């Protein structure tokens, strides 16, 4: 599937060498994306909060070459990472038609995360979106007529071809990806800013990420998505996602936090239920994940505070709550929940406005 609007006209200039840099955040889905079609098309729509502190910083150095084919090196925290090269090569192959300069340069990709790699904090989302943004920034230097709106749209489109949820990391704070009848402008190809009214209570939401297990996941998200092809509950799950998207439209309009909690937690548990009922089945939650969930339920019932959890494809727990209830909830997290984290580590985050260019 080729999308013609993202195929550039002949470039007006060409650079011998240089560098560009971007930071791009992670995101946490409220309605989950799990299962995809060909060409990185989601099987159901999703919506996410863009985070602020959990991000990937990527510098892309480029130098003109005369040899054919792709040429690149990848470094994570200053250490060369040859194991990343197959995924980057696949990404370049998918996007070459949209960025024809890719075979004209040797690239040095230098990246670092503010959070543990492959620990369920959407490192592929922030990593691939940061790389896509760097590439589009380079293209912008070759084609100065590119508008900011088109820049973000193309970056989201390309990021999706690297990692589906990466298309939701370009902008903030509430992003929709996947075609949904009742959300105008929604698309399977790019993430868009949520277009409707959002109650002020959602403007300053907090996300404390409890690092239950900082190791590599036993089963990658790519494998998990593929297992939805023959999943016995796939169609019901995809329909549920659409239903929950509709419900959230009303929730965001009215500020009904109790309904928000119910939808978000059900989505998280359904995601992991899909994993545990696939063939072959697998489990990414750990015993401490369940300890944290149960303690959140007890605390919420006791206090009436609007604390809830969500999970990504991993063992870590995202604890979501409104900023005006932060003091008591953060105290609960630090005194009761942190003991269930690996080395008592956690990350305090808030909603962010999306990716940012880095001056170098």
N, C-alpha and C positions, 0 to 999 in steps of 0.2 A: 504494500500500500504506500504510494507516494503522494504526499500532500504538497501541491505545487506552490502554494503561497510562501512556503519556507525555502524554496529553491532560489538562490540569489542570482541576480543578473551579474554579468562580468564585473569583476572588481575594478575600481577606478585607480587603485594604487596597490603597491606591494612592498612589504617591509622585509628587510634583510634579517633583522633579529630584534629581540626585545623581550618584554615580560609584562604580564598582567596578573592581577590577584583579586580574589573575592573571598569573602566569608559568607557562608550560607548555613542557616539553622536547621536543626531537626524539626520534626513536627510530630504531634501525637493525634492520631485519628480518634474521633468520637464515634462515628460510624465507620466500621472497618472495611478495608479493601482486602479480600481474600479470594483468589481465583481470578485468572486472566485468560483472555483469548489471544489469538495471534497478534503480533505487532504491538505488544504491551498495551492492549486494550483491556480495561477492567471489566470483570463480569458483573460488577455492581458499582453504584456510585458510593463515594465516601466524602467525609467532611472532617477537617482537622483544625486544631489550634496550631499556629506557628509559634515555636518557642524562641527564646532570646539568648540564653546562655549556652545551651548545648548546640555547638556549631562546628563546622569544618572550615579551616582556613587553607586555601589552596593558592599557590603561586605557579603560574604556567610560564616557563621560559621557552622561547622558540628561536630557532635559527634556520635560515633557508638552506636547503640541501638540493642535490641534483640526482640522488638515487631514487629509485621507484619504491612504492609501498609505504607503509606506516613505519615510523621510527620514533620511539619514545622510551623514557625511563620513568619509573614511579618510585618516590621516596615517601615513607611515612615516618615522621619524627626524625628525619635526617638519615634514615636507614633504608637502603634500596629494598624494594619489595617485588621480587620477580613473580611471586604468586598472584599479584594483582594484574599482571599483564594480560592474561587471557580475557578477563572481563573487560579491560580497557580496549583491547583489540576488537572484541565483539561490539562494544559501544561505537568505536570509530567506524566499523564496517556498516553499522546501522545508520549512521548519521553522515557518511561521506557525501551522499547525494545532496545534502543540505549545507555542507561545509566543504566545498571542493578543494580548499586550501590544505586540508589535512595531510595529504601526501607530499606537500611542498616543503614541509618543515620537519626538523627534529625537535621533539618536545621533551622538556624536563618538567615533570609534574611533582611538585613538592607540597605535601599535605600534612596536616596535623588536626587532631580532634581535641575538643575540650572535655571529652567524655570517652569511656572505654569503647574501643572498636568492636563491632559485632556482638554487642551485649544486649540487644533488644531496645536500643535507644535510636533506632533508625539511622545508623551511621551510613548506610548506603544512600539514604535519602539526602542527607546533608552533603555527603561526599560527591555524589554524582551531580547534584544541583550546582555545587561549587565549581566543578570541572566544566559543566555546560555553560555556566555564566562566564567563566574565563574564555572559553572558545567563542562565545557570542561577542564578548568584549573585543577580542582580537578581530573578529569579522567586522565589528563596528569601525575599527580603525581602517579597514580596507574599504568600507562603504559608509561614509560619514552621514549619509542621508537617513540612517536608521533612527526611528523615533523611539522614545522610552517605552511607550506602550507595546510596540512591536518587539523591542528588545526583550521585555519580560515574557511576552507570549512565545517567542521563539526559544528562549532559554527554558521555559516550562516544557515546551514540546520536545526539545532535545533531551532534557533531563529525564523525562518519562521513558525514553528509549534506553536509558542506562539503568534506571531503577524506577518502577512505576510511581511509588509514593514521592519520589524526588520532585515531581512536577508540583507538589503542594508546598515546597520549601522556598519558592522564589519570592513570594509576597506574604503579607500578614493581614489581619491576625487570624482570620477565619476563611479557610479555603475549601472550595468544592472541586472534586475531580470525578468525572463520570457523568454521563448524560442522565438527567432526571427530569421528567416531564414538568414538574412544578417549580423548577429552579431555572429561570431564564438565563440563557447564555451558557449553561452547563455543557460540558463537552468531554468526550472520551479521550480527546487528544491533548488537552492542557488543563491545568488547574486555574480556576478563576476565583476572584474575591467574592465572598458571599454577598449577593446583591440586595438583600432585603434588610429590614429594620432589625437591629440587635439591641436588646434591652441593656441599659447601662450596667447592670449587675455582672455582665459578662466581659466588660471592658478591661477589667483588671484581675482576671483570674490568675491563680498561682498553680504551679505544678512542681511538687517536690518528688524527685525520682529516687526511689529506694533501690540501691544496687544490691539486689539479692544474690546475683551471680554475675560476675564480670567476665567470665570466660566465654569462649566461642560457643555458639549455639550448636546443639547436637544435630539439628536438622535445619538447613537454610530456608529462608523464606521462599526462594525460587522453587525448591522441592515441594514445600508446603502448598504453594499456589498450584503446582502441576497436579497434586493429588486431588484437587477439587474437580478435575475432569470427570472422574468416575465416582465421585462421592455420593452416597445414597441420599444425602440431605441437601445437595447443592442448590437445587431449584428453590426449595423452601427458604434456604439461607439468603439467596439473592433477592427473593421477594421481601423477606424481612428487612433487608437493608433499605429498600425503597420505602417501605412503611415507616421505618424509623427516620428516614430523611424528611418525610412529610411531617412527622410528629415534631421534629426539631424546629421546623419553620415556625410553628406556633409557640414552641418553648422559647426560642430566641426573641420572638416578638413580645411575649408577655412577661418573661423573666421568671417562669415557673421552675424554680430550682429543684423541687422535689421530682418533677417529671424529667428534668435533665438528668438527675442522678440515676433514675430508673433506666432510662434509655442507655446511658453511657456504660453503666455496669453490666447491663444485659448484653450489650454489644461485646464487651470484653470477654465475658464468660462464653458467649456463643463462638467467638473466634477460637478459643481454646477447645471448646467442645467439638468444633470441626476437625481440629488436629487429632483429638483423642478418638474420633470415630471414623477417620480416614483409613484407607487400606494401602500400605501398612499404616497403623496408628502410631502416634508418638505423643510425647508430653514434654512441654517446655517449662511448665510451672515446676517450682520446687516446694518442698514442705514449708519453707519460710514464706513463700508467696501466699499460701493459704492461711498461715498464721496472721500475716498482715491484714489480709482481707477480712478475716473474722474479727480482728480487733477494731478495724475501722467500723464494721457494722455495730459492734457493741458500743463504741464511743459515740457514734451518730445517734443511736437510739437513746442513749443516756443524756446527751447534751442538746440534741435538736439542731446541731450545727450542720451546715451544708457541705460536708466532706464526702468525697467519693473516690473511687479508684478506677483506673483503667489499665489495661495491659496491652503491650505490643507483642510481637512474636518473640517472646522471651520470658524470663523469670522475673524481671524487674517490675516494680509496681510504680505507676504514676499516681500520685495522690493529688487530686484536683480540689480546689476550694476558692471561694471569693476572697478578695483582698481584705474586705472589711471584717472577716472572721479569722484573719491570719494569725494573730497573736496566740490565741488559745490552741488553734490547730497545730501550729508549729511547735508549741511546747509539748503537745501530745506526741507528735512525730518524734521529737528528740528524746523524750523520756520513755516512750513505750514501743515505738515501731523500729527505731534505728538499731536496736539490739538484734533484729532479725536480718540485718544487712551484712554483706560480706565486709569484714573489717570495719563495721559500723559506718560505712561510707554512703553518702547520699548527695544529691545535687539539687539545689534550690533554683528553680527557674520561674519565669513569668512569660506572659505572651509578648511576642515580638513583632516587628514590622517587616521582617523578611531579610533577604540578602543585602549585603553592602559591598561596594567596591572598596578595595584596599589600595591606598596610595603607596607606591614603592619607588 
